[in-house]
Amino acid sequence: MKIFAVFGISLAAIALTTAPAIAADANGNHEAYKWVVAGDTAIAPDGSTIFIQGHGILEAGPGGFATGGGSFSINGGPPSSWHATSVQGFVSYGTAVPGPGLPGGATGGMAKLRVSFSNGQDGVLTIFCVLGSPPPSVGEGIHLILGGGSSSDYTDEGRGFTIFILV
């Protein structure tokens, strides 16, 4: 009986020490991707809207980066500019099956970018693309958290198109 207990503890110890190595496999999350927000609207709880478009490059993981930017408009106002300052993470949903209108390397995923707006606000832009195998609760679009209370937390996808393309 003691031998079985020691054997079981040994197996558990091996499993626990190898689990981080398995989890460290990021399934391609450290590749470089072109990101495109072709024009998306997100909605705040009070009904305010933000329209964002832009493009750039991101690479997640150690030494990761994000470049690019574009334009935005709040509640249909005049357009202003924004730019990505860093990447906080990227989760790949997998490469899309080639088809009409999709570029080679089209990939679904979720990216979190630190962003800075020309109106002085900073925040986190989350981009969702539902190509590949996304979780069932994920929709195509963007979320933007500016940190100025619920009226500047645009967390309801409106409409639009986003994509990641393996570079």
C-alpha angles and dihedrals in degrees: 000000000000090000091055091049092050090046091050093048090049092052091049091050091050091049092049094048094048096044095080090052090054093045091049089069098100096192094238095318091134095060122107117257135185108227123205129189099187092189122315134176123210125189131218122217091257091056096258113143136208123197115203134182131169148110142222146133129283137184120184129203131052109352090010122161144184129212134177137053141185143187135313138188128197117214092344093303126142116306120257133177136259136179138200115248102181145342121252095187149319130218116193119218090191138265118302123244105258112260145146113309095010118113120225111274093027105166136184122221150115122267128186113205128183105228138189124208128209089237089067098259123127128195150134121286115199115198120199124194116179099205116120115019109329123177110271094247095057122101131193113265146054141296123200125194113190096171098234098115131282093310089065096043104094099189104146116086112233112180137307148093131273133173143175120213122197107239 
